[in-house]
Amino acid sequence: MFHPKKQYFVYFTIALLLLSTAAIAENERSLRLGPGDPAAGHSKALLCFGCHGEDGNSPTPAIPKLAGQHGLHISKQVRDYLAGTRSHQIMNDLAFTVPDEDIADISAYFASLPIMKSNARVESKLGRTLYENGDLSRMVVRCGNCHGATGKGMDEDSPVYPIIGGQHKVYLLNQLRAFKNGTRNNSPGGIMNTTVSRLTDTELEALADYMSGM
């Protein structure tokens, strides 16, 4: 039997731990959402649902899943479409229909959804090696340095690096190719262009395979 004072101390310690855990979880959620209001974003995102799905899991492999993606990352991409620093036949036009004050809310809505999951685990040895280890002989850094060991991001303080684990393979491969051929140039410091320029088409496909299955 615990002494009453010791028992009280144990209960007090457990309560503090629970409160601390809850505070950490709420802070992580706030960082993931960004400055927007997800409730307001739901009604503002109606136009987005046709392609990206109301649950943020687009049914079309070439269109990205947005479920659980960092709110600030989504906002950045929309603003890049507005600025013309990222190009897409539909998104460049659609971005102009979204008022700037609505971008954060829409982004927060998609960020608030359960994080995207893979449809099936893909065991690509080459893809896994590149993701986990990179290739220092070619100055290719490992993908996990920025996107996290599980592809779900490093932490909530680094929303500039998107969640890629469980994303559609077709979308991932298209973006890797775009970074390689220079038709997409909006990664921080051009890191993606530099990294994938050293990879072969076979390696890019292997990476897309592996990341989509994470």
C-alpha atoms as one frame of an Amber mdcrd trajectory, in Angstrom:
protein
   0.000   0.000   0.000   1.204   3.513  -0.828   1.540   5.997   1.977  -1.230
   8.612   1.443   1.317  11.353   0.712   3.199   9.138  -1.738  -0.050   8.095
  -3.385  -1.051  11.740  -3.778   2.348  12.516  -5.313   1.945   9.667  -7.808
  -1.523  10.874  -8.832  -0.277  14.451  -9.080   2.652  13.396 -11.270   0.380
  11.378 -13.569  -1.996  14.324 -13.873   0.880  16.637 -14.805   2.106  14.173
 -17.427  -1.370  13.888 -18.941  -1.760  17.660 -19.043   1.681  18.029 -20.583
   0.914  15.408 -23.218  -2.380  17.079 -24.041  -0.670  20.484 -24.299   1.987
  19.074 -26.638  -0.660  17.429 -28.828  -2.667  20.660 -29.019   0.453  22.648
 -29.881   1.350  20.170 -32.633  -2.185  20.405 -34.010  -2.009  24.192 -33.985
   1.308  24.140 -35.842  -0.059  21.679 -38.394  -3.148  23.791 -39.068  -1.313
  27.094 -39.370  -3.160  30.367 -38.766  -6.418  29.366 -40.455  -9.782  28.191
 -39.115 -10.574  24.639 -40.289 -14.306  24.982 -39.588 -14.541  28.045 -41.790
 -12.285  26.370 -44.321 -14.687  23.470 -44.875 -17.344  25.639 -46.476 -14.756
  27.652 -48.391 -13.128  24.515 -49.833 -16.184  23.254 -51.728 -14.554  23.994
 -55.081 -11.508  21.967 -54.033 -13.484  18.820 -53.199 -14.112  17.943 -56.848
 -10.431  17.159 -57.372  -8.910  16.665 -53.912 -11.900  15.014 -52.193 -13.804
  16.244 -49.159 -11.668  13.913 -47.047  -8.508  15.243 -48.695  -7.779  11.953
 -50.441  -8.073  12.631 -54.141  -9.384   9.706 -56.227  -7.165  10.691 -59.168
  -3.527   9.487 -58.975  -2.162  12.603 -60.692  -3.864  14.927 -58.181  -2.250
  15.153 -54.741  -3.788  14.050 -51.492  -4.038  16.974 -49.071  -5.272  15.093
 -46.003  -3.191  16.051 -42.987  -0.716  18.042 -45.055   0.837  21.024 -43.249
  -1.470  24.013 -43.555   1.392  26.413 -44.207   2.716  24.144 -46.952  -0.658
  24.079 -48.712  -0.924  27.869 -48.420   2.558  28.293 -49.870   1.713  26.165
 -52.895  -1.473  28.133 -53.611   0.424  31.399 -53.344   3.163  29.992 -55.598
   0.479  29.268 -58.196  -0.723  32.852 -57.801   2.805  34.182 -58.206   3.519
  31.913 -61.152   6.487  30.271 -59.413   4.655  26.969 -59.718   2.723  26.056
 -62.832  -0.394  23.967 -63.390  -2.986  24.420 -66.125  -5.931  24.415 -63.696
  -4.441  25.561 -60.393  -2.929  28.769 -61.762  -6.410  29.914 -62.814  -8.252
  28.588 -59.767  -5.841  30.221 -57.338  -7.025  33.631 -58.532 -10.599  32.778
 -57.500  -9.621  32.277 -53.845  -9.427  35.452 -51.735  -6.146  35.687 -49.849
  -7.919  35.614 -46.476  -9.559  32.290 -47.419  -6.340  30.470 -48.326  -5.318
  29.943 -44.694  -8.776  28.629 -43.725  -8.949  26.175 -46.630  -5.410  25.016
 -45.889  -6.267  24.545 -42.211  -9.301  22.441 -43.119  -7.264  19.955 -45.164
  -4.521  19.987 -42.528  -7.079  19.060 -39.863  -8.000  15.803 -41.609  -6.405
  12.430 -40.736  -2.967  12.241 -42.364  -2.913  10.543 -45.751  -2.192   6.823
 -45.788  -0.819   4.494 -48.411  -3.147   2.122 -50.199  -0.581  -0.648 -50.185
   2.954  -1.139 -48.902   5.468  -1.152 -51.752   8.770  -2.880 -51.078  11.270
  -1.158 -53.341  14.782  -1.918 -52.150  16.309   0.765 -54.365  13.713   3.324
 -53.324  14.174   2.533 -49.651  17.958   2.785 -49.885  17.777   6.186 -51.547
  15.141   7.439 -49.109  16.931   6.251 -45.987  20.574   6.625 -47.001  20.850
   8.764 -50.118  24.077   8.406 -52.078  26.944  10.483 -50.739  29.160   9.498
 -53.673  26.878  11.692 -55.805  26.076  14.185 -53.040  22.481  12.919 -52.934
  21.140  13.549 -49.439  18.673  11.109 -47.946  15.021  12.114 -48.286  14.351
  11.404 -44.623  16.504  14.387 -43.644  13.677  16.713 -44.664  10.570  14.535
 -44.971  11.097  12.382 -41.885  11.825   8.682 -41.436   8.212   7.736 -42.167
   7.547  10.378 -44.816   5.188  12.226 -42.470   7.470  15.238 -42.017  10.300
  15.964 -39.605   8.196  17.882 -37.081   5.416  20.429 -36.952   7.944  23.273
 -36.840   9.102  22.459 -40.382   5.944  22.793 -42.526   7.981  23.892 -45.528
   8.892  20.225 -46.049   5.701  18.409 -47.082   4.303  15.090 -45.970   4.977
  12.661 -48.821   4.492   9.239 -47.232   1.296   7.706 -48.618   0.967  10.246
 -51.424  -0.106   8.986 -54.876   2.795   7.426 -56.782   1.828   9.095 -60.068
   1.765  12.525 -58.444   5.084  11.948 -56.674   6.775  10.737 -59.849   5.422
  13.665 -61.852   6.803  16.128 -59.296  10.196  14.419 -59.122  10.448  14.605
 -62.888   9.355  18.252 -62.863  12.059  19.124 -60.346  14.612  17.249 -62.453
  13.738  18.915 -65.750  13.364  22.342 -64.146   9.666  22.904 -64.821   9.148
  23.129 -61.056  11.523  25.289 -59.009   9.771  26.231 -55.787  11.480  24.027
 -53.196  13.434  25.777 -50.391  16.769  26.877 -51.811  16.175  24.717 -54.869
  17.108  21.635 -52.820  14.788  19.335 -54.761  16.131  20.408 -58.143  19.706
  19.864 -56.988  19.014  16.473 -55.429  16.921  14.820 -58.141  19.101  16.140
 -60.958  21.606  13.472 -59.929  19.117  10.601 -60.030  18.212   8.395 -62.980
  14.654   7.869 -64.212  14.756   4.355 -62.745  15.746   5.764 -59.347  13.000
   8.378 -59.462  10.392   5.710 -60.128  11.776   3.538 -57.338  11.558   6.473
 -54.919   7.974   7.258 -55.957   7.088   3.595 -55.462   8.598   3.480 -51.997
   7.247   6.821 -50.778   3.722   6.104 -51.954   3.737   2.956 -49.856   4.948
   4.584 -46.636
